[in-house]
Amino acid sequence: MAFTYILECADGSYYAGSTTDLERRVAQHAAGEGAAYTRRRRPVKLAWSMQMDSIAEAYYLEKKLQGWSRAKRRCVVEGRYADLKSNMKE
């Protein structure tokens, strides 16, 4: 079991990641032990997550989300998946 997740940072930006232990990883980010990006933008909160069958799938989705604009990530966080369909090539 693995997860892809999006954190909302204190500056309003979004950070996408993947892990096999979501609770532990979010706690690491919150404690400043996660990525350098989130370390400089604390506090962070879990905004969205999706359970995946494998870490490979979770990592693939993470990389896809990282390439998306903030607006597209916000659609994911807000569950507005229909708004993404017209822009899935980005």
N, CA, C and O atoms as a Tinker XYZ file with bonds, in Angstrom:
   360  protein
     1  N      0.845000   -1.172000    0.000000    73     2
     2  CA     0.000000    0.000000    0.000000    64     1     3
     3  C      0.898000    1.246000    0.000000    63     2     4     5
     4  O      1.914000    1.292000    0.693000    81     3
     5  N      0.513000    2.224000   -0.768000    73     3     6
     6  CA     1.267000    3.475000   -0.880000    64     5     7
     7  C      0.289000    4.623000   -1.052000    63     6     8     9
     8  O     -0.901000    4.418000   -1.291000    81     7
     9  N      0.810000    5.826000   -0.926000    73     7    10
    10  CA    -0.016000    7.016000   -1.021000    64     9    11
    11  C      0.673000    8.091000   -1.834000    63    10    12    13
    12  O      1.895000    8.235000   -1.788000    81    11
    13  N     -0.115000    8.842000   -2.575000    73    11    14
    14  CA     0.305000   10.110000   -3.145000    64    13    15
    15  C     -0.443000   11.154000   -2.330000    63    14    16    17
    16  O     -1.612000   10.969000   -1.991000    81    15
    17  N      0.236000   12.250000   -2.019000    73    15    18
    18  CA    -0.389000   13.254000   -1.169000    64    17    19
    19  C     -0.021000   14.659000   -1.618000    63    18    20    21
    20  O      0.966000   14.870000   -2.323000    81    19
    21  N     -0.832000   15.603000   -1.196000    73    19    22
    22  CA    -0.556000   17.021000   -1.408000    64    21    23
    23  C     -0.646000   17.703000   -0.051000    63    22    24    25
    24  O     -1.628000   17.547000    0.675000    81    23
    25  N      0.392000   18.459000    0.279000    73    23    26
    26  CA     0.402000   19.279000    1.485000    64    25    27
    27  C      0.130000   20.722000    1.097000    63    26    28    29
    28  O      0.576000   21.184000    0.047000    81    27
    29  N     -0.596000   21.427000    1.938000    73    27    30
    30  CA    -0.725000   22.872000    1.769000    64    29    31
    31  C      0.244000   23.519000    2.743000    63    30    32    33
    32  O      0.203000   23.248000    3.943000    81    31
    33  N      1.106000   24.367000    2.228000    73    31    34
    34  CA     2.126000   25.023000    3.037000    64    33    35
    35  C      1.610000   26.354000    3.572000    63    34    36    37
    36  O      0.597000   26.874000    3.106000    81    35
    37  N      2.322000   26.897000    4.555000    73    35    38
    38  CA     1.927000   28.150000    5.199000    64    37    39
    39  C      1.819000   29.303000    4.212000    63    38    40    41
    40  O      1.028000   30.223000    4.420000    81    39
    41  N      2.610000   29.265000    3.134000    73    39    42
    42  CA     2.562000   30.351000    2.146000    64    41    43
    43  C      1.486000   30.129000    1.083000    63    42    44    45
    44  O      1.397000   30.899000    0.127000    81    43
    45  N      0.668000   29.082000    1.240000    73    43    46
    46  CA    -0.409000   28.802000    0.300000    64    45    47
    47  C     -0.007000   27.928000   -0.868000    63    46    48    49
    48  O     -0.851000   27.574000   -1.692000    81    47
    49  N      1.262000   27.573000   -0.958000    73    47    50
    50  CA     1.715000   26.706000   -2.039000    64    49    51
    51  C      1.370000   25.258000   -1.720000    63    50    52    53
    52  O      1.047000   24.919000   -0.581000    81    51
    53  N      1.443000   24.420000   -2.732000    73    51    54
    54  CA     1.172000   22.999000   -2.571000    64    53    55
    55  C      2.428000   22.197000   -2.833000    63    54    56    57
    56  O      3.221000   22.533000   -3.712000    81    55
    57  N      2.604000   21.128000   -2.061000    73    55    58
    58  CA     3.727000   20.213000   -2.219000    64    57    59
    59  C      3.167000   18.820000   -2.454000    63    58    60    61
    60  O      2.324000   18.357000   -1.685000    81    59
    61  N      3.618000   18.151000   -3.496000    73    59    62
    62  CA     3.170000   16.790000   -3.798000    64    61    63
    63  C      4.263000   15.800000   -3.434000    63    62    64    65
    64  O      5.444000   16.045000   -3.678000    81    63
    65  N      3.863000   14.689000   -2.850000    73    63    66
    66  CA     4.810000   13.652000   -2.474000    64    65    67
    67  C      4.168000   12.283000   -2.530000    63    66    68    69
    68  O      2.981000   12.144000   -2.826000    81    67
    69  N      4.985000   11.261000   -2.235000    73    67    70
    70  CA     4.483000    9.890000   -2.173000    64    69    71
    71  C      5.208000    9.164000   -1.047000    63    70    72    73
    72  O      6.335000    9.510000   -0.694000    81    71
    73  N      4.553000    8.160000   -0.493000    73    71    74
    74  CA     5.102000    7.435000    0.647000    64    73    75
    75  C      4.362000    6.124000    0.852000    63    74    76    77
    76  O      3.288000    5.903000    0.291000    81    75
    77  N      4.955000    5.258000    1.665000    73    75    78
    78  CA     4.254000    4.035000    2.072000    64    77    79
    79  C      3.667000    4.184000    3.471000    63    78    80    81
    80  O      2.923000    3.311000    3.920000    81    79
    81  N      3.987000    5.273000    4.166000    73    79    82
    82  CA     3.474000    5.527000    5.517000    64    81    83
    83  C      3.059000    6.995000    5.604000    63    82    84    85
    84  O      3.855000    7.856000    5.980000    81    83
    85  N      1.820000    7.261000    5.256000    73    83    86
    86  CA     1.337000    8.641000    5.137000    64    85    87
    87  C      1.420000    9.392000    6.465000    63    86    88    89
    88  O      1.914000   10.519000    6.500000    81    87
    89  N      0.958000    8.802000    7.530000    73    87    90
    90  CA     0.949000    9.485000    8.825000    64    89    91
    91  C      2.373000    9.871000    9.256000    63    90    92    93
    92  O      2.601000   10.993000    9.707000    81    91
    93  N      3.307000    8.959000    9.121000    73    91    94
    94  CA     4.697000    9.226000    9.488000    64    93    95
    95  C      5.295000   10.321000    8.614000    63    94    96    97
    96  O      5.990000   11.207000    9.111000    81    95
    97  N      5.025000   10.259000    7.315000    73    95    98
    98  CA     5.621000   11.224000    6.392000    64    97    99
    99  C      5.085000   12.633000    6.621000    63    98   100   101
   100  O      5.851000   13.596000    6.585000    81    99
   101  N      3.789000   12.768000    6.856000    73    99   102
   102  CA     3.213000   14.086000    7.136000    64   101   103
   103  C      3.799000   14.629000    8.439000    63   102   104   105
   104  O      4.096000   15.820000    8.530000    81   103
   105  N      3.968000   13.779000    9.438000    73   103   106
   106  CA     4.571000   14.198000   10.706000    64   105   107
   107  C      6.010000   14.669000   10.484000    63   106   108   109
   108  O      6.446000   15.640000   11.101000    81   107
   109  N      6.743000   13.990000    9.613000    73   107   110
   110  CA     8.114000   14.412000    9.301000    64   109   111
   111  C      8.122000   15.809000    8.684000    63   110   112   113
   112  O      8.909000   16.666000    9.084000    81   111
   113  N      7.248000   16.031000    7.715000    73   111   114
   114  CA     7.152000   17.359000    7.093000    64   113   115
   115  C      6.815000   18.413000    8.154000    63   114   116   117
   116  O      7.431000   19.478000    8.191000    81   115
   117  N      5.855000   18.118000    8.999000    73   115   118
   118  CA     5.414000   19.073000   10.018000    64   117   119
   119  C      6.522000   19.398000   11.011000    63   118   120   121
   120  O      6.576000   20.508000   11.542000    81   119
   121  N      7.404000   18.437000   11.263000    73   119   122
   122  CA     8.506000   18.629000   12.213000    64   121   123
   123  C      9.735000   19.255000   11.563000    63   122   124   125
   124  O     10.740000   19.487000   12.235000    81   123
   125  N      9.665000   19.527000   10.273000    73   123   126
   126  CA    10.804000   20.105000    9.578000    64   125   127
   127  C     11.825000   19.080000    9.138000    63   126   128   129
   128  O     12.954000   19.432000    8.797000    81   127
   129  N     11.442000   17.818000    9.142000    73   127   130
   130  CA    12.341000   16.725000    8.754000    64   129   131
   131  C     12.039000   16.201000    7.355000    63   130   132   133
   132  O     12.631000   15.212000    6.923000    81   131
   133  N     11.140000   16.844000    6.659000    73   131   134
   134  CA    10.773000   16.413000    5.319000    64   133   135
   135  C     11.634000   17.101000    4.288000    63   134   136   137
   136  O     12.802000   17.393000    4.544000    81   135
   137  N     11.084000   17.358000    3.153000    73   135   138
   138  CA    11.791000   18.008000    2.053000    64   137   139
   139  C     12.179000   19.435000    2.422000    63   138   140   141
   140  O     11.516000   20.081000    3.234000    81   139
   141  N     13.252000   19.916000    1.820000    73   139   142
   142  CA    13.708000   21.292000    2.054000    64   141   143
   143  C     12.600000   22.287000    1.711000    63   142   144   145
   144  O     12.468000   23.319000    2.369000    81   143
   145  N     11.812000   21.986000    0.695000    73   143   146
   146  CA    10.723000   22.877000    0.280000    64   145   147
   147  C      9.747000   23.104000    1.427000    63   146   148   149
   148  O      9.403000   24.244000    1.738000    81   147
   149  N      9.302000   22.024000    2.050000    73   147   150
   150  CA     8.318000   22.161000    3.129000    64   149   151
   151  C      8.966000   22.663000    4.411000    63   150   152   153
   152  O      8.302000   23.316000    5.216000    81   151
   153  N     10.219000   22.379000    4.615000    73   151   154
   154  CA    10.930000   22.839000    5.812000    64   153   155
   155  C     10.905000   24.361000    5.916000    63   154   156   157
   156  O     10.816000   24.919000    7.010000    81   155
   157  N     10.982000   25.018000    4.771000    73   155   158
   158  CA    10.996000   26.485000    4.732000    64   157   159
   159  C      9.590000   27.091000    4.706000    63   158   160   161
   160  O      9.442000   28.312000    4.747000    81   159
   161  N      8.567000   26.250000    4.638000    73   159   162
   162  CA     7.195000   26.755000    4.480000    64   161   163
   163  C      6.238000   26.188000    5.525000    63   162   164   165
   164  O      5.049000   26.027000    5.250000    81   163
   165  N      6.732000   25.890000    6.694000    73   163   166
   166  CA     5.887000   25.359000    7.758000    64   165   167
   167  C      5.096000   26.469000    8.424000    63   166   168   169
   168  O      5.517000   27.626000    8.399000    81   167
   169  N      3.972000   26.143000    9.012000    73   167   170
   170  CA     3.439000   24.791000    9.139000    64   169   171
   171  C      2.791000   24.300000    7.845000    63   170   172   173
   172  O      2.373000   25.082000    6.991000    81   171
   173  N      2.726000   22.995000    7.740000    73   171   174
   174  CA     2.084000   22.361000    6.584000    64   173   175
   175  C      0.917000   21.519000    7.084000    63   174   176   177
   176  O      0.891000   21.083000    8.235000    81   175
   177  N     -0.047000   21.303000    6.195000    73   175   178
   178  CA    -1.166000   20.422000    6.560000    64   177   179
   179  C     -1.499000   19.544000    5.365000    63   178   180   181
   180  O     -1.341000   19.943000    4.211000    81   179
   181  N     -1.957000   18.357000    5.666000    73   179   182
   182  CA    -2.366000   17.433000    4.616000    64   181   183
   183  C     -3.636000   17.962000    3.973000    63   182   184   185
   184  O     -4.651000   18.143000    4.646000    81   183
   185  N     -3.578000   18.209000    2.669000    73   183   186
   186  CA    -4.727000   18.751000    1.944000    64   185   187
   187  C     -5.462000   17.673000    1.155000    63   186   188   189
   188  O     -6.666000   17.778000    0.925000    81   187
   189  N     -4.734000   16.634000    0.742000    73   187   190
   190  CA    -5.331000   15.595000   -0.108000    64   189   191
   191  C     -4.420000   14.374000   -0.097000    63   190   192   193
   192  O     -3.201000   14.503000    0.016000    81   191
   193  N     -5.006000   13.205000   -0.212000    73   191   194
   194  CA    -4.216000   11.977000   -0.385000    64   193   195
   195  C     -5.032000   10.947000   -1.137000    63   194   196   197
   196  O     -6.263000   10.968000   -1.138000    81   195
   197  N     -4.308000   10.044000   -1.777000    73   195   198
   198  CA    -4.947000    8.953000   -2.504000    64   197   199
   199  C     -4.138000    7.685000   -2.273000    63   198   200   201
   200  O     -2.918000    7.667000   -2.433000    81   199
   201  N     -4.835000    6.639000   -1.897000    73   199   202
   202  CA    -4.176000    5.352000   -1.700000    64   201   203
   203  C     -3.948000    4.689000   -3.051000    63   202   204   205
   204  O     -4.833000    4.684000   -3.907000    81   203
   205  N     -2.776000    4.140000   -3.233000    73   203   206
   206  CA    -2.400000    3.493000   -4.490000    64   205   207
   207  C     -2.011000    2.043000   -4.200000    63   206   208   209
   208  O     -1.746000    1.681000   -3.054000    81   207
   209  N     -1.979000    1.224000   -5.243000    73   207   210
   210  CA    -1.619000   -0.181000   -5.071000    64   209   211
   211  C     -0.129000   -0.402000   -4.853000    63   210   212   213
   212  O      0.267000   -1.375000   -4.212000    81   211
   213  N      0.699000    0.495000   -5.384000    73   211   214
   214  CA     2.143000    0.308000   -5.267000    64   213   215
   215  C      2.840000    1.658000   -5.149000    63   214   216   217
   216  O      2.287000    2.690000   -5.529000    81   215
   217  N      4.046000    1.638000   -4.625000    73   215   218
   218  CA     4.820000    2.864000   -4.514000    64   217   219
   219  C      5.191000    3.376000   -5.908000    63   218   220   221
   220  O      5.334000    4.584000   -6.098000    81   219
   221  N      5.344000    2.500000   -6.862000    73   219   222
   222  CA     5.650000    2.927000   -8.232000    64   221   223
   223  C      4.503000    3.769000   -8.789000    63   222   224   225
   224  O      4.736000    4.805000   -9.411000    81   223
   225  N      3.267000    3.325000   -8.567000    73   223   226
   226  CA     2.107000    4.098000   -9.023000    64   225   227
   227  C      2.008000    5.425000   -8.274000    63   226   228   229
   228  O      1.712000    6.460000   -8.872000    81   227
   229  N      2.257000    5.393000   -6.960000    73   227   230
   230  CA     2.193000    6.614000   -6.155000    64   229   231
   231  C      3.250000    7.611000   -6.620000    63   230   232   233
   232  O      2.973000    8.806000   -6.721000    81   231
   233  N      4.452000    7.128000   -6.901000    73   231   234
   234  CA     5.538000    7.996000   -7.348000    64   233   235
   235  C      5.226000    8.589000   -8.725000    63   234   236   237
   236  O      5.502000    9.761000   -8.980000    81   235
   237  N      4.652000    7.777000   -9.598000    73   235   238
   238  CA     4.273000    8.260000  -10.933000    64   237   239
   239  C      3.276000    9.420000  -10.827000    63   238   240   241
   240  O      3.433000   10.443000  -11.492000    81   239
   241  N      2.256000    9.251000   -9.989000    73   239   242
   242  CA     1.265000   10.316000   -9.813000    64   241   243
   243  C      1.898000   11.535000   -9.151000    63   242   244   245
   244  O      1.581000   12.668000   -9.513000    81   243
   245  N      2.786000   11.317000   -8.187000    73   243   246
   246  CA     3.489000   12.439000   -7.552000    64   245   247
   247  C      4.196000   13.287000   -8.605000    63   246   248   249
   248  O      4.054000   14.510000   -8.616000    81   247
   249  N      4.951000   12.648000   -9.482000    73   247   250
   250  CA     5.704000   13.372000  -10.506000    64   249   251
   251  C      4.766000   14.105000  -11.462000    63   250   252   253
   252  O      5.073000   15.206000  -11.917000    81   251
   253  N      3.632000   13.497000  -11.762000    73   251   254
   254  CA     2.650000   14.150000  -12.623000    64   253   255
   255  C      2.113000   15.411000  -11.952000    63   254   256   257
   256  O      2.039000   16.469000  -12.577000    81   255
   257  N      1.739000   15.296000  -10.678000    73   255   258
   258  CA     1.227000   16.443000   -9.934000    64   257   259
   259  C      2.264000   17.552000   -9.810000    63   258   260   261
   260  O      1.926000   18.734000   -9.874000    81   259
   261  N      3.512000   17.177000   -9.634000    73   259   262
   262  CA     4.576000   18.179000   -9.505000    64   261   263
   263  C      4.723000   19.016000  -10.765000    63   262   264   265
   264  O      5.176000   20.158000  -10.699000    81   263
   265  N      4.352000   18.471000  -11.891000    73   263   266
   266  CA     4.433000   19.208000  -13.146000    64   265   267
   267  C      3.227000   20.098000  -13.421000    63   266   268   269
   268  O      3.224000   20.867000  -14.382000    81   267
   269  N      2.228000   19.995000  -12.594000    73   267   270
   270  CA     1.005000   20.763000  -12.796000    64   269   271
   271  C      1.085000   22.130000  -12.118000    63   270   272   273
   272  O      1.861000   22.339000  -11.185000    81   271
   273  N      0.273000   23.036000  -12.604000    73   271   274
   274  CA     0.172000   24.369000  -12.014000    64   273   275
   275  C     -0.512000   24.293000  -10.648000    63   274   276   277
   276  O     -1.131000   23.289000  -10.294000    81   275
   277  N     -0.380000   25.374000   -9.904000    73   275   278
   278  CA    -1.056000   25.462000   -8.614000    64   277   279
   279  C     -2.569000   25.345000   -8.790000    63   278   280   281
   280  O     -3.249000   24.722000   -7.975000    81   279
   281  N     -3.085000   25.943000   -9.849000    73   279   282
   282  CA    -4.529000   25.902000  -10.104000    64   281   283
   283  C     -5.013000   24.464000  -10.322000    63   282   284   285
   284  O     -6.072000   24.083000   -9.823000    81   283
   285  N     -4.249000   23.680000  -11.054000    73   283   286
   286  CA    -4.642000   22.285000  -11.276000    64   285   287
   287  C     -4.535000   21.467000   -9.996000    63   286   288   289
   288  O     -5.378000   20.610000   -9.734000    81   287
   289  N     -3.512000   21.726000   -9.205000    73   287   290
   290  CA    -3.383000   21.015000   -7.924000    64   289   291
   291  C     -4.541000   21.389000   -7.008000    63   290   292   293
   292  O     -5.044000   20.550000   -6.261000    81   291
   293  N     -4.959000   22.643000   -7.065000    73   291   294
   294  CA    -6.092000   23.079000   -6.249000    64   293   295
   295  C     -7.364000   22.336000   -6.654000    63   294   296   297
   296  O     -8.172000   21.983000   -5.796000    81   295
   297  N     -7.545000   22.100000   -7.939000    73   295   298
   298  CA    -8.700000   21.318000   -8.395000    64   297   299
   299  C     -8.690000   19.936000   -7.751000    63   298   300   301
   300  O     -9.731000   19.437000   -7.325000    81   299
   301  N     -7.516000   19.323000   -7.681000    73   299   302
   302  CA    -7.394000   18.006000   -7.053000    64   301   303
   303  C     -7.755000   18.100000   -5.572000    63   302   304   305
   304  O     -8.560000   17.312000   -5.075000    81   303
   305  N     -7.167000   19.053000   -4.877000    73   303   306
   306  CA    -7.419000   19.230000   -3.448000    64   305   307
   307  C     -8.907000   19.441000   -3.178000    63   306   308   309
   308  O     -9.448000   18.914000   -2.206000    81   307
   309  N     -9.555000   20.204000   -4.030000    73   307   310
   310  CA   -10.980000   20.515000   -3.850000    64   309   311
   311  C    -11.901000   19.454000   -4.441000    63   310   312   313
   312  O    -13.123000   19.571000   -4.341000    81   311
   313  N    -11.334000   18.427000   -5.052000    73   311   314
   314  CA   -12.150000   17.353000   -5.612000    64   313   315
   315  C    -12.852000   17.724000   -6.901000    63   314   316   317
   316  O    -13.819000   17.070000   -7.292000    81   315
   317  N    -12.377000   18.766000   -7.566000    73   315   318
   318  CA   -13.004000   19.217000   -8.814000    64   317   319
   319  C    -12.315000   18.537000  -10.003000    63   318   320   321
   320  O    -11.717000   19.197000  -10.853000    81   319
   321  N    -12.413000   17.227000  -10.041000    73   319   322
   322  CA   -11.723000   16.447000  -11.078000    64   321   323
   323  C    -12.262000   16.722000  -12.472000    63   322   324   325
   324  O    -11.513000   16.632000  -13.445000    81   323
   325  N    -13.524000   17.049000  -12.592000    73   323   326
   326  CA   -14.113000   17.341000  -13.902000    64   325   327
   327  C    -13.446000   18.566000  -14.528000    63   326   328   329
   328  O    -13.347000   18.665000  -15.751000    81   327
   329  N    -12.990000   19.496000  -13.691000    73   327   330
   330  CA   -12.321000   20.692000  -14.200000    64   329   331
   331  C    -10.953000   20.370000  -14.794000    63   330   332   333
   332  O    -10.397000   21.175000  -15.541000    81   331
   333  N    -10.417000   19.216000  -14.472000    73   331   334
   334  CA    -9.097000   18.822000  -14.973000    64   333   335
   335  C     -9.163000   18.194000  -16.360000    63   334   336   337
   336  O     -8.194000   18.274000  -17.116000    81   335
   337  N    -10.256000   17.588000  -16.697000    73   335   338
   338  CA   -10.360000   16.797000  -17.925000    64   337   339
   339  C     -9.970000   17.561000  -19.173000    63   338   340   341
   340  O     -9.355000   16.995000  -20.077000    81   339
   341  N    -10.312000   18.821000  -19.239000    73   339   342
   342  CA    -9.987000   19.584000  -20.443000    64   341   343
   343  C     -8.517000   19.978000  -20.496000    63   342   344   345
   344  O     -8.030000   20.410000  -21.541000    81   343
   345  N     -7.799000   19.834000  -19.376000    73   343   346
   346  CA    -6.398000   20.241000  -19.317000    64   345   347
   347  C     -5.459000   19.089000  -18.961000    63   346   348   349
   348  O     -4.361000   19.342000  -18.465000    81   347
   349  N     -5.839000   17.861000  -19.190000    73   347   350
   350  CA    -5.045000   16.713000  -18.772000    64   349   351
   351  C     -3.721000   16.567000  -19.513000    63   350   352   353
   352  O     -2.855000   15.813000  -19.070000    81   351
   353  N     -3.543000   17.264000  -20.620000    73   351   354
   354  CA    -2.304000   17.157000  -21.379000    64   353   355
   355  C     -1.159000   17.931000  -20.727000    63   354   356   357
   356  O      0.006000   17.710000  -21.060000    81   355
   357  N     -1.472000   18.814000  -19.823000    73   355   358
   358  CA    -0.432000   19.627000  -19.145000    64   357   359
   359  C      0.353000   18.791000  -18.180000    63   358   360
   360  O      1.262000   19.297000  -17.522000    81   359
